[in-house]
Amino acid sequence: MKPAERTQPVAHDMNSKDASSLPEAAVMNSVDHDFNFDADPKTGQLFVEKDGIRESASLPMPQEPFTNLKKSPKSISWSYPRKQMDIRMEKKGRYLEVSLTSTGASEFEWPRVQGESYTLPLGEGKYIPSEDKVWKRFLDNSSMNFIESFSMRFFAVNQKKYSILYIADDMYNDTIRFNAEPEIQMSFTHQFPSINPAKTYRFRIYVTDNDPVQISQIYRSYIQEKGQFTTLETKAASNPDVNKLFGAPHIYLWSSQALTKDNIHWNTLIQSIGGPLSGWIGELLTKYSEDGSGEYKQVLKDVAKQHYIDNYQKQTITKALNDVLKMPQFYKPGLFAIPDEESKAWIEQGISRLSEQQLYALNKKLLKSALNNSVDPIDHWASQASTDLLKDMHNAGIRKAWIGLPNWADGLQNPGLVKEAVQLGYLVGPYDSYHSIQQKASRDWNTASFTDASLYDAATIENEEGQKIKGFLGKGRKLNPTLSLPSVQQRISRILQDGIPFNSWFIDCDATGEIYDDYSQAHPTTQQQDLQARLQRMQYIRDDKHMVIGSEGGNDFASSTIAFAHGIETPVIQWSDPDMRTNKTSPYYVGGYWSAGGGTPDRYAKTVPIKPDYQHVYTDPAYSLPLYKLVYNDSVITTHHWEWGSLKIRDEIGSRMLSELLYNVPPLYHLDQDSWNKNKQLITDYLKVWSPFHEKAVTKPMTSYQILSSDRLVQSATYGEDLRIVVNFSAQDFSYHKQTVPAKSAMIYDGDKVQTFHAPNV
């Protein structure tokens, strides 16, 4: 798109490539303007007027008969008998409160708006020109769940001279719909569920300058007024481990195998293939593995003929060994010599009574006793991919990190990994989820498995037609959060019972806004009750178990509960596009969920290009705004969804580094031994700049944000009073305060110090 087509005035925009005359960044001030208003009851159209300029704050609906019209200098109200709605608008100080009450309506649409552009908290934030062709294609005839798609509960419509800001007091049961012809228009519809006694939804409407800083500051003040703002420093006062997030990259460590192929002495192992242990492993895989034993048995037959083992065969055998190590059926009297007194005590106790961590420890000892010199000593198992990797990260200068394990079993089968991470000063925690439940969940999907089997029928969500709502990927059902807490307490206690030193916990879905009305007669639940139960279970893990809590999403209803979130900066990109999800021959295919070799699955490791339209919408800095950071920089640490880590998008890695610096966002990496060796220099060079900047900026509010060039590709942000960063995303050098900001670079101004970071061309 040509630069002229991207230009839209905002406060402090510069229309040349020279910003030497730019004023110093100012600290945010609340800048809501006083205004007059008027409304037409026949159509529901609302007008606001400031400095003699009149704009529509809600477009006219089809004319409707009205009654009970009442007017005063500061208010107007009326009723729609046929629509079964009462409307009231009242000026309260410098904002207008609009209340819309159902007297029988099941839903109502208001407002319907149109502007020259929009400032929307989609993820971190977006600037959307109404005539932009790509945005029009993307949004036309689409709808969004308000609480799920909007990270904060506001939107702003930008007119020629000012912006109109709408803050929704009720964030539940709301849908945003878009039409794009002739220009982008959006409407807000509220549903009134039969199970919800609350029949009123409200807006606060403000008038302010067309400036994301001013828009965000009004909303920040609103959140503080409601008592819903908690700083990171306050969270750290309750749990000092929160401080470990300051300057920390977020790293998912893929070390799912208890025993790697490098731990096996293959020349020795080949001599025992075909013996009783091999046969027993085949029986277990046949009975208890989703993959069955066909591949494993075929490999054994081939190896017996060829008298050597190739890499594919090594991988298949290693996977089989790891599969049976997790099985409670692994011990077979007569097959294994009991290796020590601890193992004897566990077996006498009864394997069904062992904790998960004890089971893994026993099975590792049993396997070692059977394979003897064919494998390394147990304390060396998987060390290269876990403890050794962590030590190398620390020796390379990574002093702080959040380490996420994709499954809690990764920690329980290798507790030394968790212990090492804590000793090095890192946060480390498992991925966990209470969103979906399955009748027979696999070991690889253990978050969907619950000890209480009655939950599947007695505690799952029903829609208005009495149908159960399906779980993730269409498997199983959605669990009602109000009935989940005993199972949460049971699971967490079970994982931690042997003292594994997790100090963080990641909860999938609870901060995404994917919430439900449950129409089950046995446990009717409103969206508000659903959401409160999700917050309650995160608070339990945070407070009772003293964990640093994070969640997928990070929408701001959870801002006082969580310390960090994954998904605000880069959400899941176009889930429904088959080229990305199912068409494996497409260059845009993001990859599958599983890794046969125990490393990072392609879904997270594979680098792929992004379609041009999606680049425009999701990652183009010209349309990105730090709305969430302007409100919550010093409250919640946000980064990318784990499917779209910092190294995922081909040809965007350098630009995303610049965005992470500008917006004070932790990079998110997926690491195994191979990917660490491949990207070690790239990561450590970047973190030398990013980590100290983030550590200073994260406890300060973002006090200024400026667009410095007409193509919107040079931007600056200020944190606190004197920590400033200027980023040049463009391919041309830029003059700023008589200094040159090189193309594809960031300049950090920390008091009198200036540091330049050049984005790598990768």
Steps between C-alpha positions, in 0.01 A plus 500: 500500500628846415603721793226750420238231536628420848495855628245583767558791736552416865647714770870569439502356147783637287453538126863493399801276549657756734383515859763743624225741607309235694400620849618307801267213597248605759371299792146371443220723619129427500364702210130426474317802356167641599227476238129534440271223385162445342304192392218415262265248671343399168829351372718473810754728333733674744682824423794652685628852446832656595620847398206533262582177315215248510558128439283192517594278793248238386360475149123498453310172521170443317233725649318351796194620698600626843328600826587650839725770359658704778751780454707717732810714440725202582293193412255346257310170525232313307356152440454278194181299570538269200871443562437466875789732585546803723772752408655762727786743427639719776797736507715432806787744523704466180350176375160384384351189660272303271285230663305250290255280691301205370139472608468178301744527210742211445757728332546859387738669258649833612717681412570475129800718413709622210812714499796597289702243695478287813719448803422148618659281771526197276784323677755766586316758289420596141452813294250422222429752223142469375600499133794259528442227243670220690322576826172520310555152355601364839209647698210499253199303629699375798402490864705490818421398854572824685649359821712252306624704203545837674778492758340793683137603515506814289513619140558842347357647181726766349331790319665797331549716807470267795443143615196354669592242762254232613566305821269202553409460867361151426741283301285187491275369219617760250571465128678743268400476133674663205384607157750647257302660218543773409723545809557303817210525740458315828208426728463376857231249594424387854319175576276459807520128588196351671719367783647844575290731721711804396302679229699822455820574311674835513759713329706793608563727203788747503629750245877533469770576246578248230801371691550146633679637805204712603248228420695248706553738789126555537449125513788454747340761726167318470660167602672666794173664602338154504782364721600251230864602451788323677863581427771241446684644799195428717484146361872460570448615858263205546730257318862614449541244221303739277823704486654214300276598207667841470746468212410135439438347156226237490626158392307181443749219558421185305654215696219246501712185493628344820753308294645634174657301219837648599468324838477159333806293410360357182776248428426340835122536485476319167609181670190495725243589232252221460526393864229494770519875566449584132198273488352652816542851363315392185213360710471823701498715187230282345274529803565851629651719227292702256761432232496127567807282454506442124782738420706383798458131419591556135818680602598209726452255211708716267780546753516124562568449129743783437706494823526878518264784598441807285386840627131439428513171686683660793230763519221241493659287773574808715140615470375154600723497809374843602139397447523200731693697764178692563281191535388373842486153341873495423608290801463126439602254771768264379611725215681759711745455781402750767797740494500646855315529829313814393363321195407200713308725741314667214400165349387366838302819557309434178577672173147638475569693821818665377515864408566585137855605584564177694363292212741659255792455741414133552460427130831667419673280758329190364597580143859573600519169688376315193716679243800528731804618298292569191406841645671778691461539878155641582631837617639556148170427326377794292758730662624647172147611410417630848745579779801540272303729271389715795858529624617601155228767480610638835868491404408687178371791709129423540466579869122519507246292309151360525527130411175335394462124480233398247387221736539459874616142433816647345590626845383201703702255291805728518481686832866589467403730213262697721748510788777624271279777357414625849863487614600709199248767604240427234125472525383157388150365471275265308225560248164414655138525386151444636314606189424165333421160645505165321367160604820323397773757459841385384813539712616768257177693565495444874355846575168370364500209745346535846493255790131567561338309211157645578605844376463401134123468529425699814721809461517585129345796322175492303368756252141621480400192296633269771799390291840451661761748377795318347853532632817613325537361146148358533610239755316449826304779663550835672521478878291743705757704697265548798520124561872461440675627814510168692660339195745790469601459863530124457714523186735769631551316828564175315765660277675673790472225763860383473643850530583583140601869520283658230474873571274601210183368336352563157122459463365456149188694392401658832596854396385474137136598556377171352220473753150352490146516620414150621130419456520165677206465739729342757753785506386812308791743478534847354806625316582719798490201735710299253764774491510548876559126546794513258653786696436315825691191391796708379496689830503170688814385317659843543421548870474151649790352299701826473543480124571778250189469286463548127227416254424486132351824372537754774181697446476759766230349718786280626754779543493504880533121521775411253857625475557407135305396191565334165298618202441873528792595275453239228175305533416181315509608136192408298409168656257415218743531205551148356830601337639555848326220689423200280660539155841341561620587149444873554809716571291661777429172684601561861575136585365223719469475878720196564870424472601138464852575619403678819618844385295803404199418279478678165195693622741700714840451335435524127567842350233595246415806292182692572241586239517868394151583629578344838831684518308824442247420773704319762864618484537814287625768744313767301172366641618399846441710811622432855157546655540219752846621598375856543254366757675197653876514435571516875230245584515200264790364293370389160657315211406286199274196482719191510404405143649829379827529688765757418673281239187359332433742213749495215639843401338658810748399770695828498187715489349306788814562705452872441133475602597311815739779594258780416207341683711353783396144413694188601611284208346153504715210384455126457826325581637152488862401467510545121315832487712643782820410319362648178370828647725550802695795357187671363320469833785603728601800289143627515451434870810704585298803387144391573537362854643808675254725316201288604621474858500881527183568300268233636423666833429839341190612312536568130470876516522594134460347157561686177474439127797683351467448125227528241528131410456416872814285496703713741359500852608581851393408850595634841493309829491704816669837467820443303519149356422545132529284192475595134450221246542532126323209329558648155779434251616865512702687763305752706610829654392542862615787721800555271593134533460226240286201585626239253259293296374189679634609834408617848661778700462487879535824695560431869574835660822616330580157358412403143511142371429381146370156409507388136243235416662195339406420144350154562 
